Amino acid sequence: METSERPFGLWTASAMVVGGMIGAGIFVLPGSLAPFGWTSAGGWIVAGLGVLAIGRVIAELTLRRPNEPSVLTHCGDVLGLLPGRMIAWSYWMTIVCSLPVLAMAATAYLLHLLPGVPSTSTNGAIGGTLIVLALVLINLRGVRGAGRLQVVTTVLKLVPLILVIVISAWLLLRTPETYTASLSAPFRWADLTPALGLTFFAVLSFENASMMAERVRDPARNVVRATLLGLSLVLVIYFTVSTGIIASTPAGELHASSAPVAMFVARHLCTWAGDSVALFAAISAIGCLNGLVLLLGELPYGMVRDGQLPGWMAPTNARDVASGPLVFGCVLGVALMLISTNSSGERVLDFMLRLTTASAIWFYIGVCLTAIVTRVQPPLAVLGILFCLWVLYGTGLEAGLLGLSFMLLAIPVHFLIGERTRPRYSVPL
C-alpha cells in the first residue's frame, strides 16, 4: 500500500493543536463572556474537564491503531461506513463554515490598523478572500510548508496572550483592588450552560493532530503527546487570559468592545500596544485558518487511503496534497463569505457560528461511541458523550437541529458514492 510523507514531528503536531485551537475566538470571547462574570471561569473549567476527557479518549484510540490515517477513519471502521461518512461530512462542513468567520475576523483586525480604509463588510469579504487564496497556494505546495507556517504563527499568536497574563499578574500583585472594583457578576449555576456553549466553541480543533496522524512521525507517541500537551497548554492560557480580563474590567465596557484583548492591553499600557495586539490577533486567525485549509484536503485523503471514499474524491497533486477537496472547500467558504456581505449577512454569519459548534459535537460523540464499542477508556467515553449532549443543549434547540439536519445530508451522498474500495481495517498496523 502506498505511503505518505511524514514531515511532522512532536513540535509541529503540537503547533497544529495549539494553532488550531487559538484562532480569533479568544480575542473576542472576553467581551461575549463579560455579562457572565465569574460564571465564565466555571465555564472554562467545565469545558476544560470535558475536552480533556475526550482528548484522552482520542489519544487512546490513536495508541490502539497508530497507523490509521486519522481518528475519523477509525470511527468509520468501527461504527460502519455510513456513520463514518456522516461524521466525516459533518466535520468537513464544519471546517468550511469556519473559514469565512476566521478570514473576515483576520481582515477586521488588519483594517483596525488601517484607519484610512473603511471597515465595511465588502472590504472584509475581499480581504478574507485574498487571505484564503494565499493560504490555498501555500498548502498546495505541500504539507511541509503548511506545517512550518503553522509553527511560526503559533509562536507569534502566543505573544499577546502572554502579555495579557503578565499584565493580569502585575495587577494582582500591585493593585489587587482592581479585581474587586470591576464588580464582575457573581457565579450563577443558571448561567453555566450558556457560558459553556461559548467556551466550548473556543476549544474546538484540539483533535487536529489525530486528524492528520498519517503525516506525523511515530504517531503512537507524537500524536498522543501533542494532543494532551497542546490541549493542556491552551486551556491554561484561555482560563488565565479570559478570567484576568473579565475580573479586572467593567462588564459594560468590555461587552461593548469588538476587540476586548486589544482594549485591555491599551487600557493598562498604551494605544500602540493595543494596536500591536490587533496585529497579532490577525496573525492568530490566519494561523488557525491555515490549519483548517490543510485539513480540508487531509481528511478526505485519509478516508480514500482507508477505502472509505473512492479515489476520485481526493486526487493528489505532484506534492502529495489532496488538491481537489482542499480547493473545493475553500471555494465554498469564499462563497459563504461573499453571501455574508448582503443584507442577510448577519444571519448567515450567525448560522455558520452556531453550525460550527453543533456540527462538531457529532464528531466528538462518534469518537466516544467508537471508544465504547472497542472498549477504549469506556468510563471517559461515556462522560464525553454526556458532556457533548450538555454542550449541544447549551447551543440551543435551533442550532442542534441545524447540525443534525446538516449531518443527515450525508445519507444520500453515501448511496451515490457506493461501498468501500478497500476491506475494513485495510490500513496496516
DAZISUL-V242369 format. One record per backbone hydrogen bond with DSSP energy under -1.0 kcal/mol. NH is the residue of the N-H (numbers start at 1). CO is the residue of the C=O. If there is no record, write none. Layout:
# DAZISUL-V242369
nh=NH co=CO
nh=NH co=CO
This chain:
# DAZISUL-V242369
nh=8 co=215
nh=13 co=9
nh=14 co=10
nh=15 co=11
nh=16 co=12
nh=17 co=13
nh=18 co=14
nh=19 co=15
nh=20 co=16
nh=21 co=17
nh=22 co=18
nh=23 co=21
nh=28 co=25
nh=29 co=25
nh=32 co=28
nh=33 co=29
nh=36 co=33
nh=37 co=34
nh=38 co=185
nh=39 co=36
nh=40 co=37
nh=42 co=38
nh=43 co=39
nh=44 co=40
nh=45 co=41
nh=46 co=42
nh=47 co=43
nh=48 co=44
nh=49 co=45
nh=50 co=46
nh=51 co=47
nh=52 co=48
nh=53 co=49
nh=54 co=50
nh=55 co=51
nh=56 co=52
nh=57 co=53
nh=58 co=54
nh=59 co=55
nh=60 co=56
nh=61 co=57
nh=62 co=58
nh=63 co=59
nh=64 co=60
nh=65 co=61
nh=68 co=65
nh=71 co=210
nh=74 co=70
nh=75 co=71
nh=76 co=72
nh=77 co=73
nh=78 co=74
nh=79 co=75
nh=80 co=76
nh=84 co=80
nh=85 co=81
nh=86 co=82
nh=87 co=83
nh=88 co=84
nh=89 co=85
nh=90 co=86
nh=91 co=87
nh=92 co=88
nh=93 co=89
nh=94 co=90
nh=95 co=91
nh=96 co=92
nh=97 co=93
nh=98 co=94
nh=99 co=95
nh=102 co=98
nh=103 co=99
nh=104 co=100
nh=105 co=101
nh=106 co=102
nh=107 co=103
nh=108 co=104
nh=109 co=105
nh=110 co=106
nh=111 co=107
nh=112 co=108
nh=113 co=110
nh=114 co=111
nh=117 co=114
nh=120 co=118
nh=124 co=120
nh=125 co=121
nh=126 co=122
nh=127 co=123
nh=128 co=124
nh=129 co=125
nh=130 co=126
nh=131 co=127
nh=132 co=128
nh=133 co=129
nh=134 co=130
nh=135 co=131
nh=136 co=132
nh=137 co=133
nh=138 co=134
nh=139 co=135
nh=140 co=136
nh=142 co=139
nh=146 co=142
nh=147 co=143
nh=148 co=144
nh=149 co=145
nh=150 co=146
nh=151 co=147
nh=152 co=148
nh=153 co=149
nh=154 co=150
nh=155 co=151
nh=156 co=152
nh=157 co=153
nh=159 co=156
nh=162 co=158
nh=163 co=159
nh=164 co=160
nh=165 co=161
nh=166 co=162
nh=167 co=163
nh=168 co=164
nh=169 co=165
nh=170 co=166
nh=171 co=167
nh=172 co=168
nh=173 co=169
nh=174 co=170
nh=175 co=171
nh=178 co=175
nh=179 co=176
nh=180 co=177
nh=181 co=177
nh=191 co=188
nh=192 co=189
nh=195 co=191
nh=196 co=192
nh=197 co=193
nh=198 co=194
nh=199 co=195
nh=200 co=196
nh=208 co=205
nh=211 co=207
nh=214 co=69
nh=215 co=212
nh=216 co=213
nh=217 co=8
nh=221 co=218
nh=222 co=218
nh=223 co=219
nh=225 co=221
nh=226 co=222
nh=227 co=223
nh=228 co=224
nh=229 co=225
nh=230 co=226
nh=231 co=227
nh=232 co=228
nh=233 co=229
nh=234 co=230
nh=235 co=231
nh=236 co=232
nh=237 co=233
nh=238 co=234
nh=239 co=235
nh=240 co=236
nh=241 co=237
nh=242 co=238
nh=243 co=239
nh=244 co=240
nh=245 co=241
nh=246 co=242
nh=247 co=243
nh=254 co=250
nh=255 co=251
nh=256 co=252
nh=257 co=254
nh=263 co=259
nh=264 co=260
nh=265 co=261
nh=266 co=262
nh=267 co=263
nh=268 co=264
nh=269 co=265
nh=274 co=270
nh=275 co=271
nh=276 co=272
nh=277 co=273
nh=278 co=274
nh=279 co=275
nh=280 co=276
nh=281 co=277
nh=282 co=278
nh=283 co=279
nh=284 co=280
nh=285 co=281
nh=286 co=282
nh=287 co=283
nh=288 co=284
nh=289 co=285
nh=290 co=286
nh=291 co=287
nh=292 co=288
nh=293 co=289
nh=294 co=290
nh=295 co=291
nh=296 co=292
nh=298 co=294
nh=299 co=295
nh=301 co=297
nh=302 co=298
nh=303 co=299
nh=304 co=300
nh=305 co=301
nh=306 co=302
nh=307 co=304
nh=308 co=303
nh=309 co=303
nh=313 co=310
nh=314 co=311
nh=317 co=321
nh=320 co=317
nh=323 co=321
nh=324 co=315
nh=326 co=322
nh=327 co=323
nh=328 co=324
nh=329 co=325
nh=330 co=326
nh=331 co=327
nh=332 co=328
nh=333 co=329
nh=334 co=330
nh=335 co=331
nh=336 co=332
nh=337 co=333
nh=338 co=334
nh=339 co=335
nh=340 co=336
nh=341 co=338
nh=342 co=339
nh=345 co=342
nh=348 co=344
nh=349 co=345
nh=350 co=346
nh=351 co=347
nh=352 co=348
nh=353 co=349
nh=354 co=350
nh=355 co=351
nh=356 co=352
nh=357 co=353
nh=358 co=354
nh=359 co=355
nh=360 co=356
nh=361 co=357
nh=364 co=360
nh=365 co=361
nh=366 co=362
nh=367 co=363
nh=368 co=364
nh=369 co=365
nh=370 co=366
nh=371 co=367
nh=372 co=368
nh=373 co=369
nh=374 co=370
nh=376 co=371
nh=381 co=377
nh=382 co=378
nh=383 co=379
nh=384 co=380
nh=385 co=381
nh=386 co=382
nh=387 co=383
nh=388 co=384
nh=389 co=385
nh=390 co=386
nh=391 co=387
nh=392 co=388
nh=393 co=389
nh=394 co=390
nh=395 co=391
nh=396 co=393
nh=400 co=396
nh=401 co=397
nh=402 co=398
nh=403 co=399
nh=404 co=400
nh=405 co=401
nh=406 co=402
nh=407 co=403
nh=408 co=404
nh=410 co=407
nh=411 co=408
nh=414 co=410
nh=415 co=411
nh=416 co=412
nh=417 co=413
nh=418 co=414
nh=421 co=307
